[in-house]
């Protein structure tokens, strides 16, 4: 058995973890809203029509911010249709997903739901088919106290106090040819600059996210980032990154190496942001909002069939990936990558939250359940709050078809000074070999084992369903700590959470 050596020292801090790195995403897409978070005729529905079983699973994840209402949907979103009395709302054609949007669930309902699940709203404005005036009108409706057209309209709708939404996305994936109202770099740069300028005149307390490239392989990446930031740098606070991974080729070793691509993506965008900062001789630093990330590939054929051959349905079953054990490992690897870059990645949104490429699935006549990817996200959100530490990890490597030699072990350490706890998250992405892990924790004098949480499976394709949970975490006793050293086994193809704490 090969040995992996890791050193963790509390003096070497990368950055505090911004809790918004554990954000998520609800789009008006498929069954995310209707049949997902809202289903008035369900047996678990509360007085507002919200599914209680879903709310409990969301609260368990402790998600601090949720992006809304899109996604591609936002580029033809008329926010006025989603507020006010239900009797006055009209259905619209959603051009992004070729669905029928009834508008029976809108901004007011979402705000009420987010309050119930203890989270905040990350609001996106339509810069596809609309622009500056409409973005400002929505901001006025949401955040201005009273005495103006749209703030008084909100009060007329029964919401006396402002929503005070502090985080706003300036459109969505505006470089994508699939986007309604796609923009060139120059067009988006100018539009986002002027929209941001106007919105911050109205409410200087808000933070704004500029659209980055839709994903790493876009032909204009990273020129898009450089040119758009040339325009809006003085007014925005973050730039977005979006990336999904999948194993369509059926090559599990190379699939799990794709988290290295994510690391490279982050570093490239940071470099571009800092290039523009230097070019402008600015003291301001633009940080990153990785506000769409996940595994997405299982449901592509069904998506194409529904949108092309059976359009204009309300809440069709779109993007309903059923995740496997190896997908859970991939999500764990991506979550570790985000944490390792906590000095610049301040916001991240697992896309999405319910039914649509989601950790939570529902049966319209039955219950809700946790997909395999639920657990790595849950563990990170629960135990990954504090400061990311710069660790040294000496790991063996293995060969992959597309990424060459990659490390067997990918890990990160998070230290909570307040709780006096140290957590190491680690994935063994070697599919054939167990490894012995030795962690040097001599700087954490008096620390002992709290627990080791582990997920393994002999079947990489194992899934969870409503009636059977084949993939779930368990407590491993195969760990010991003595004289400033922790020893354990990282089993082949495994997700591991090693929790240490100060002995009382």
NORRA-V94072 format. One record per residue. N is the residue number from 1. RES is the residue in three letters. D_LAST is the distance of its C-alpha to the last C-alpha in Angstrom with 1 decimal. Layout:
n & res & d_last
N & RES & D_LAST
N & RES & D_LAST
This chain:
n & res & d_last
1 & UNK & 34.6
2 & UNK & 34.1
3 & UNK & 30.9
4 & UNK & 29.4
5 & UNK & 27.5
6 & UNK & 25.3
7 & UNK & 23.7
8 & UNK & 21.2
9 & UNK & 20.7
10 & UNK & 19.1
11 & UNK & 22.1
12 & UNK & 24.6
13 & UNK & 24.7
14 & UNK & 27.6
15 & UNK & 27.2
16 & UNK & 25.2
17 & UNK & 25.8
18 & UNK & 28.4
19 & UNK & 27.4
20 & UNK & 31.1
21 & UNK & 30.9
22 & UNK & 30.0
23 & UNK & 33.3
24 & UNK & 36.0
25 & UNK & 39.7
26 & UNK & 42.2
27 & UNK & 45.8
28 & UNK & 48.9
29 & UNK & 49.4
30 & UNK & 50.0
31 & UNK & 47.8
32 & UNK & 44.9
33 & UNK & 46.1
34 & UNK & 48.7
35 & UNK & 47.3
36 & UNK & 43.9
37 & UNK & 42.2
38 & UNK & 45.3
39 & UNK & 47.3
40 & UNK & 48.8
41 & UNK & 50.4
42 & UNK & 47.2
43 & UNK & 45.9
44 & UNK & 42.4
45 & UNK & 44.0
46 & UNK & 43.1
47 & UNK & 45.7
48 & UNK & 45.8
49 & UNK & 46.3
50 & UNK & 42.9
51 & UNK & 41.4
52 & UNK & 38.3
53 & UNK & 37.2
54 & UNK & 37.3
55 & UNK & 35.5
56 & UNK & 32.6
57 & UNK & 32.3
58 & UNK & 32.7
59 & UNK & 30.0
60 & UNK & 27.6
61 & UNK & 28.3
62 & UNK & 27.4
63 & UNK & 30.4
64 & UNK & 30.7
65 & UNK & 34.4
66 & UNK & 37.4
67 & UNK & 40.6
68 & UNK & 43.8
69 & UNK & 46.7
70 & UNK & 47.2
71 & UNK & 47.7
72 & UNK & 51.4
73 & UNK & 52.0
74 & UNK & 51.6
75 & UNK & 54.6
76 & UNK & 57.0
77 & UNK & 54.9
78 & UNK & 56.7
79 & UNK & 53.9
80 & UNK & 56.5
81 & UNK & 57.1
82 & UNK & 53.5
83 & UNK & 53.4
84 & UNK & 55.3
85 & UNK & 56.7
86 & UNK & 56.6
87 & UNK & 60.3
88 & UNK & 61.1
89 & UNK & 59.1
90 & UNK & 61.0
91 & UNK & 60.2
92 & UNK & 60.3
93 & UNK & 60.7
94 & UNK & 57.6
95 & UNK & 59.1
96 & UNK & 55.9
97 & UNK & 55.4
98 & UNK & 58.9
99 & UNK & 57.5
100 & UNK & 58.5
101 & UNK & 56.1
102 & UNK & 56.7
103 & UNK & 54.7
104 & UNK & 53.5
105 & UNK & 49.9
106 & UNK & 49.6
107 & UNK & 47.7
108 & UNK & 47.3
109 & UNK & 46.1
110 & UNK & 43.6
111 & UNK & 42.3
112 & UNK & 41.8
113 & UNK & 40.1
114 & UNK & 37.7
115 & UNK & 36.7
116 & UNK & 35.9
117 & UNK & 33.7
118 & UNK & 31.9
119 & UNK & 33.3
120 & UNK & 35.8
121 & UNK & 39.2
122 & UNK & 40.3
123 & UNK & 44.1
124 & UNK & 46.8
125 & UNK & 50.3
126 & UNK & 53.5
127 & UNK & 55.1
128 & UNK & 57.1
129 & UNK & 59.8
130 & UNK & 59.0
131 & UNK & 57.9
132 & UNK & 57.2
133 & UNK & 58.6
134 & UNK & 56.9
135 & UNK & 53.5
136 & UNK & 54.0
137 & UNK & 55.2
138 & UNK & 52.1
139 & UNK & 49.9
140 & UNK & 51.9
141 & UNK & 51.6
142 & UNK & 47.8
143 & UNK & 46.8
144 & UNK & 49.6
145 & UNK & 49.4
146 & UNK & 53.0
147 & UNK & 56.6
148 & UNK & 57.4
149 & UNK & 59.0
150 & UNK & 55.9
151 & UNK & 53.4
152 & UNK & 55.8
153 & UNK & 56.3
154 & UNK & 52.6
155 & UNK & 52.9
156 & UNK & 56.0
157 & UNK & 53.9
158 & UNK & 51.7
159 & UNK & 48.8
160 & UNK & 48.9
161 & UNK & 45.9
162 & UNK & 45.6
163 & UNK & 43.3
164 & UNK & 42.2
165 & UNK & 41.6
166 & UNK & 40.3
167 & UNK & 40.5
168 & UNK & 44.0
169 & UNK & 45.4
170 & UNK & 49.0
171 & UNK & 50.4
172 & UNK & 49.5
173 & UNK & 50.5
174 & UNK & 53.7
175 & UNK & 54.9
176 & UNK & 55.1
177 & UNK & 58.6
178 & UNK & 57.3
179 & UNK & 56.3
180 & UNK & 58.6
181 & UNK & 59.7
182 & UNK & 58.6
183 & UNK & 58.8
184 & UNK & 59.7
185 & UNK & 57.4
186 & UNK & 59.7
187 & UNK & 60.0
188 & UNK & 56.3
189 & UNK & 55.5
190 & UNK & 58.0
191 & UNK & 57.2
192 & UNK & 53.4
193 & UNK & 54.0
194 & UNK & 56.2
195 & UNK & 54.1
196 & UNK & 51.0
197 & UNK & 52.9
198 & UNK & 54.2
199 & UNK & 50.9
200 & UNK & 49.1
201 & UNK & 52.1
202 & UNK & 51.4
203 & UNK & 47.6
204 & UNK & 46.2
205 & UNK & 42.6
206 & UNK & 42.8
207 & UNK & 41.7
208 & UNK & 44.1
209 & UNK & 43.9
210 & UNK & 47.0
211 & UNK & 48.1
212 & UNK & 47.6
213 & UNK & 49.4
214 & UNK & 49.1
215 & UNK & 47.7
216 & UNK & 47.6
217 & UNK & 51.0
218 & UNK & 53.0
219 & UNK & 56.1
220 & UNK & 55.5
221 & UNK & 51.9
222 & UNK & 50.8
223 & UNK & 54.0
224 & UNK & 53.2
225 & UNK & 50.0
226 & UNK & 51.8
227 & UNK & 54.9
228 & UNK & 53.2
229 & UNK & 50.7
230 & UNK & 53.7
231 & UNK & 54.8
232 & UNK & 51.7
233 & UNK & 49.2
234 & UNK & 49.4
235 & UNK & 48.7
236 & UNK & 46.1
237 & UNK & 42.3
238 & UNK & 41.6
239 & UNK & 43.7
240 & UNK & 43.1
241 & UNK & 42.7
242 & UNK & 43.5
243 & UNK & 43.2
244 & UNK & 43.4
245 & UNK & 43.3
246 & UNK & 44.7
247 & UNK & 45.9
248 & UNK & 49.6
249 & UNK & 50.7
250 & UNK & 48.6
251 & UNK & 47.1
252 & UNK & 43.4
253 & UNK & 42.6
254 & UNK & 44.3
255 & UNK & 42.9
256 & UNK & 39.3
257 & UNK & 40.4
258 & UNK & 41.4
259 & UNK & 38.0
260 & UNK & 39.3
261 & UNK & 42.1
262 & UNK & 39.8
263 & UNK & 38.1
264 & UNK & 41.6
265 & UNK & 42.7
266 & UNK & 39.9
267 & UNK & 40.7
268 & UNK & 44.4
269 & UNK & 43.9
270 & UNK & 41.7
271 & UNK & 44.5
272 & UNK & 47.1
273 & UNK & 45.3
274 & UNK & 44.9
275 & UNK & 48.6
276 & UNK & 49.7
277 & UNK & 47.5
278 & UNK & 49.1
279 & UNK & 52.6
280 & UNK & 52.2
281 & UNK & 50.7
282 & UNK & 48.0
283 & UNK & 44.8
284 & UNK & 43.4
285 & UNK & 41.3
286 & UNK & 41.8
287 & UNK & 38.7
288 & UNK & 38.8
289 & UNK & 38.6
290 & UNK & 38.5
291 & UNK & 39.6
292 & UNK & 41.0
293 & UNK & 39.3
294 & UNK & 39.2
295 & UNK & 41.0
296 & UNK & 44.6
297 & UNK & 47.5
298 & UNK & 47.7
299 & UNK & 49.8
300 & UNK & 52.2
301 & UNK & 55.3
302 & UNK & 54.7
303 & UNK & 54.2
304 & UNK & 57.5
305 & UNK & 59.3
306 & UNK & 58.3
307 & UNK & 58.8
308 & UNK & 62.1
309 & UNK & 63.7
310 & UNK & 62.2
311 & UNK & 61.4
312 & UNK & 61.0
313 & UNK & 58.8
314 & UNK & 56.2
315 & UNK & 52.7
316 & UNK & 53.8
317 & UNK & 51.3
318 & UNK & 50.8
319 & UNK & 48.2
320 & UNK & 46.5
321 & UNK & 44.8
322 & UNK & 43.3
323 & UNK & 40.5
324 & UNK & 39.8
325 & UNK & 36.8
326 & UNK & 38.0
327 & UNK & 38.1
328 & UNK & 34.4
329 & UNK & 33.8
330 & UNK & 36.1
331 & UNK & 34.3
332 & UNK & 31.0
333 & UNK & 32.7
334 & UNK & 34.1
335 & UNK & 30.9
336 & UNK & 29.3
337 & UNK & 32.5
338 & UNK & 32.1
339 & UNK & 28.5
340 & UNK & 29.6
341 & UNK & 32.2
342 & UNK & 30.1
343 & UNK & 31.7
344 & UNK & 35.0
345 & UNK & 34.4
346 & UNK & 33.2
347 & UNK & 34.6
348 & UNK & 35.1
349 & UNK & 36.5
350 & UNK & 36.3
351 & UNK & 39.9
352 & UNK & 40.2
353 & UNK & 38.1
354 & UNK & 40.2
355 & UNK & 43.0
356 & UNK & 44.3
357 & UNK & 42.6
358 & UNK & 39.4
359 & UNK & 36.1
360 & UNK & 37.3
361 & UNK & 40.6
362 & UNK & 42.5
363 & UNK & 45.3
364 & UNK & 47.8
365 & UNK & 48.4
366 & UNK & 45.1
367 & UNK & 41.4
368 & UNK & 39.2
369 & UNK & 37.1
370 & UNK & 34.7
371 & UNK & 36.4
372 & UNK & 34.8
373 & UNK & 34.1
374 & UNK & 32.0
375 & UNK & 28.9
376 & UNK & 28.4
377 & UNK & 29.0
378 & UNK & 26.6
379 & UNK & 23.7
380 & UNK & 24.6
381 & UNK & 24.9
382 & UNK & 21.6
383 & UNK & 19.4
384 & UNK & 21.6
385 & UNK & 21.2
386 & UNK & 20.2
387 & UNK & 21.9
388 & UNK & 23.8
389 & UNK & 23.3
390 & UNK & 26.3
391 & UNK & 25.7
392 & UNK & 28.0
393 & UNK & 28.8
394 & UNK & 31.6
395 & UNK & 33.0
396 & UNK & 36.1
397 & UNK & 38.8
398 & UNK & 41.3
399 & UNK & 44.7
400 & UNK & 45.5
401 & UNK & 49.0
402 & UNK & 48.6
403 & UNK & 45.8
404 & UNK & 46.3
405 & UNK & 43.4
406 & UNK & 40.0
407 & UNK & 36.4
408 & UNK & 35.0
409 & UNK & 31.5
410 & UNK & 30.9
411 & UNK & 27.3
412 & UNK & 25.3
413 & UNK & 21.8
414 & UNK & 20.3
415 & UNK & 17.4
416 & UNK & 15.9
417 & UNK & 14.9
418 & UNK & 14.4
419 & UNK & 12.0
420 & UNK & 10.5
421 & UNK & 12.0
422 & UNK & 14.8
423 & UNK & 17.5
424 & UNK & 20.5
425 & UNK & 23.6
426 & UNK & 26.3
427 & UNK & 29.7
428 & UNK & 31.6
429 & UNK & 35.2
430 & UNK & 36.9
431 & UNK & 38.5
432 & UNK & 39.3
433 & UNK & 36.6
434 & UNK & 33.0
435 & UNK & 31.0
436 & UNK & 28.3
437 & UNK & 25.6
438 & UNK & 23.8
439 & UNK & 21.4
440 & UNK & 20.8
441 & UNK & 17.4
442 & UNK & 17.5
443 & UNK & 17.1
444 & UNK & 13.6
445 & UNK & 12.1
446 & UNK & 8.7
447 & UNK & 9.2
448 & UNK & 9.8
449 & UNK & 12.0
450 & UNK & 11.7
451 & UNK & 15.5
452 & UNK & 18.9
453 & UNK & 21.6
454 & UNK & 25.1
455 & UNK & 28.7
456 & UNK & 31.6
457 & UNK & 35.2
458 & UNK & 38.2
459 & UNK & 40.4
460 & UNK & 40.0
461 & UNK & 42.3
462 & UNK & 40.3
463 & UNK & 40.1
464 & UNK & 38.6
465 & UNK & 41.0
466 & UNK & 41.1
467 & UNK & 41.3
468 & UNK & 39.4
469 & UNK & 36.1
470 & UNK & 36.6
471 & UNK & 34.0
472 & UNK & 30.4
473 & UNK & 26.9
474 & UNK & 25.1
475 & UNK & 21.8
476 & UNK & 22.3
477 & UNK & 20.7
478 & UNK & 22.4
479 & UNK & 19.5
480 & UNK & 17.4
481 & UNK & 15.4
482 & UNK & 15.9
483 & UNK & 16.7
484 & UNK & 16.4
485 & UNK & 18.5
486 & UNK & 18.3
487 & UNK & 21.3
488 & UNK & 22.8
489 & UNK & 26.2
490 & UNK & 27.7
491 & UNK & 30.5
492 & UNK & 33.9
493 & UNK & 34.3
494 & UNK & 30.7
495 & UNK & 28.3
496 & UNK & 24.7
497 & UNK & 21.4
498 & UNK & 18.6
499 & UNK & 15.2
500 & UNK & 12.3
501 & UNK & 8.9
502 & UNK & 6.3
503 & UNK & 3.8
504 & UNK & 0.0
